[in-house]
Amino acid sequence: MLSRMQTYTLPQTDLKISRLAYGCMKLGGEGDGAPLTALDRARARRIIECALERGINFFDHADVYGRGKAETAFGEALRELGVAREKIIIQTKCGIRLADTPAPGAPTRFDFSYEYLMDAAQASLKRLQTEYLDLLLLHRPDALAQPEEVARAFDALHQRGMVRYFGVSNHTAAQIQLWRKFVAQPLVVNQVELNLLRADLIDDGLFFNTAPRAYTGAADTLDYCRVNAILIQAWASVAGGALINPAPNADARTRAVAALIADIAHARNTTREALALAWLLRHPAPIQPILGTTNLEHLAACCRADDITLTREEWYLLLQTARGAPVP
Ligand SMILES: NC(=O)c1ccc[n+]([C@@H]2O[C@H](COP(=O)([O-])OP(=O)(O)OC[C@H]3O[C@@H](n4cnc5c(N)ncnc54)[C@H](OP(=O)(O)O)[C@@H]3O)[C@@H](O)[C@H]2O)c1
């Protein structure tokens, strides 16, 4: 294992985490109900091995990825690769129930009921072939959630040794505040969509009081998380590749920011992937980008983000280009 990536302690925990995390959403193939294939398994094993070799020790899952197949492929690969459980950090998410489950006609919905959270965590443990999750996140806010039930589920999962730490995903500051009023365990992560093209959390503080950008809907979430030592994780950290190779019909600001990324990457002798991710890493919150590529070369290119630090000027130039306007 190369293990050369920088690490830091995840606040409020004893977990030493790599600066970049690997997101396992695409492991295990499509969520079409078809069983895992030998090819799915081989691909999953290769990309996990590559991530480990690059020093990534943090793996993000959700029970719904591939309808459970991503967790299954990961659990099998870890066993085959002989990775010691304590060497890696496994995070999964729950609370989304897919359409037509358990019965045809059911809509996609969120479910933070005690029974559902307990069942979902148990099922993830089984698929991942592990006795504990380092982190369990509530995937997306459930409008019908009863905080007391979430608290009861977290207590049970923690006391039974099934989950070490808890967090949330796609939550606003106020939503986190509500859980914190009821839940005994600290909330240590908020995982949100965050990249140069979609940076509500950052824009919220920067463009406050500068109509028409005054309201982003992020409602102080970034600062709230910082004040409360809740790590921000960025999903879609390279905007699904749009920051690297924008589609031919991409809008002007996407093309402009991708071109600037390419220019700066060239000047800094690094990759475009690294440059796009370095923009997130430069933020002092800090922000942990989650990498979603399943391509070994792309993964290697992304990991070079750990080697560069953007200047203040580069950071703001990228922001300005992505916004299509200077900061006020
Ligand atoms: N909490 C949530 O609600 C939520 C939602 C979505 C995702 N996530 C998590 O975040 C992780 C990352 O999300 P994401 O997949 O949307 O993020 P991403 O890393 O921005 O996008 C990855 C996608 O971009 C493509 N891509 C094209 N060119 C690329 C390049 N040069 N470098 C890297 N990727 C390139 C990849 O294809 P190739 O494989 O061909 O490189 C892949 O399909 C997921 O795996 C999951 O763990 C969380």
The ligand as an SDF file (V2000), in Angstrom:
LIG
                    3D

 48 52  0  0  0  0  0  0  0  0999 V2000
  -25.2100   11.9680   -0.4510 N   0  0  0  0  0  0  0  0  0  0  0  0
  -25.7540   11.9520   -1.6410 C   0  0  0  0  0  0  0  0  0  0  0  0
  -26.9320   12.2820   -1.8380 O   0  0  0  0  0  0  0  0  0  0  0  0
  -24.9040   11.5110   -2.8020 C   0  0  0  0  0  0  0  0  0  0  0  0
  -25.3630   11.6580   -4.1160 C   0  0  0  0  0  0  0  0  0  0  0  0
  -24.5350   11.2340   -5.1600 C   0  0  0  0  0  0  0  0  0  0  0  0
  -23.2750   10.7000   -4.8780 C   0  0  0  0  0  0  0  0  0  0  0  0
  -22.8580   10.5560   -3.5840 N   0  0  0  0  0  0  0  0  0  0  0  0
  -21.5420    9.9750   -3.2480 C   0  0  0  0  0  0  0  0  0  0  0  0
  -20.5330   10.7460   -3.8600 O   0  0  0  0  0  0  0  0  0  0  0  0
  -19.7300    9.9270   -4.7080 C   0  0  0  0  0  0  0  0  0  0  0  0
  -19.2890   10.7180   -5.8930 C   0  0  0  0  0  0  0  0  0  0  0  0
  -20.4110   11.2020   -6.6000 O   0  0  0  0  0  0  0  0  0  0  0  0
  -20.4120   11.3700   -8.1560 P   0  0  0  0  0  0  0  0  0  0  0  0
  -20.1070   10.0710   -8.7810 O   0  0  0  0  0  0  0  0  0  0  0  0
  -21.6700   12.0770   -8.4990 O   0  0  0  0  0  0  0  0  0  0  0  0
  -19.1670   12.3820   -8.3010 O   0  0  0  0  0  0  0  0  0  0  0  0
  -18.1250   12.7680   -9.3700 P   0  0  0  0  0  0  0  0  0  0  0  0
  -16.8090   12.2200   -8.9140 O   0  0  0  0  0  0  0  0  0  0  0  0
  -18.2580   14.2390   -9.5760 O   0  0  0  0  0  0  0  0  0  0  0  0
  -18.5510   12.0630  -10.7420 O   0  0  0  0  0  0  0  0  0  0  0  0
  -18.0630   10.8220  -11.1360 C   0  0  0  0  0  0  0  0  0  0  0  0
  -18.5640   10.5940  -12.5330 C   0  0  0  0  0  0  0  0  0  0  0  0
  -17.8620   11.5040  -13.4110 O   0  0  0  0  0  0  0  0  0  0  0  0
  -17.3300   10.7590  -14.4770 C   0  0  0  0  0  0  0  0  0  0  0  0
  -16.0930   11.3360  -14.9800 N   0  0  0  0  0  0  0  0  0  0  0  0
  -15.8780   11.6450  -16.2890 C   0  0  0  0  0  0  0  0  0  0  0  0
  -14.6360   12.0990  -16.4680 N   0  0  0  0  0  0  0  0  0  0  0  0
  -14.0260   12.0510  -15.2530 C   0  0  0  0  0  0  0  0  0  0  0  0
  -12.7130   12.3670  -14.8260 C   0  0  0  0  0  0  0  0  0  0  0  0
  -11.7920   12.8020  -15.6920 N   0  0  0  0  0  0  0  0  0  0  0  0
  -12.4220   12.2060  -13.5210 N   0  0  0  0  0  0  0  0  0  0  0  0
  -13.3460   11.7640  -12.6510 C   0  0  0  0  0  0  0  0  0  0  0  0
  -14.6160   11.4380  -12.9940 N   0  0  0  0  0  0  0  0  0  0  0  0
  -14.9370   11.5790  -14.2960 C   0  0  0  0  0  0  0  0  0  0  0  0
  -17.0540    9.3930  -13.8970 C   0  0  0  0  0  0  0  0  0  0  0  0
  -16.9760    8.4700  -14.9620 O   0  0  0  0  0  0  0  0  0  0  0  0
  -15.7330    7.4010  -14.9910 P   0  0  0  0  0  0  0  0  0  0  0  0
  -16.0990    6.3700  -13.9940 O   0  0  0  0  0  0  0  0  0  0  0  0
  -15.7350    6.9340  -16.3930 O   0  0  0  0  0  0  0  0  0  0  0  0
  -14.4860    8.1470  -14.6180 O   0  0  0  0  0  0  0  0  0  0  0  0
  -18.3000    9.1970  -13.0330 C   0  0  0  0  0  0  0  0  0  0  0  0
  -19.3930    8.7710  -13.8160 O   0  0  0  0  0  0  0  0  0  0  0  0
  -20.6300    8.7180   -5.0350 C   0  0  0  0  0  0  0  0  0  0  0  0
  -19.8990    7.5660   -5.3830 O   0  0  0  0  0  0  0  0  0  0  0  0
  -21.3560    8.5490   -3.7300 C   0  0  0  0  0  0  0  0  0  0  0  0
  -20.5270    7.8400   -2.8180 O   0  0  0  0  0  0  0  0  0  0  0  0
  -23.6410   10.9760   -2.5620 C   0  0  0  0  0  0  0  0  0  0  0  0
  1  2  1  0
  2  3  2  0
  2  4  1  0
  4  5  1  0
  4 48  2  0
  5  6  2  0
  6  7  1  0
  7  8  2  0
  8  9  1  0
  8 48  1  0
  9 10  1  0
  9 46  1  0
 10 11  1  0
 11 12  1  0
 11 44  1  0
 12 13  1  0
 13 14  1  0
 14 15  2  0
 14 16  1  0
 14 17  1  0
 17 18  1  0
 18 19  2  0
 18 20  1  0
 18 21  1  0
 21 22  1  0
 22 23  1  0
 23 24  1  0
 23 42  1  0
 24 25  1  0
 25 26  1  0
 25 36  1  0
 26 27  1  0
 26 35  1  0
 27 28  2  0
 28 29  1  0
 29 30  1  0
 29 35  2  0
 30 31  1  0
 30 32  2  0
 32 33  1  0
 33 34  2  0
 34 35  1  0
 36 37  1  0
 36 42  1  0
 37 38  1  0
 38 39  2  0
 38 40  1  0
 38 41  1  0
 42 43  1  0
 44 45  1  0
 44 46  1  0
 46 47  1  0
M  CHG  2   8   1  16  -1
M  END
$$$$
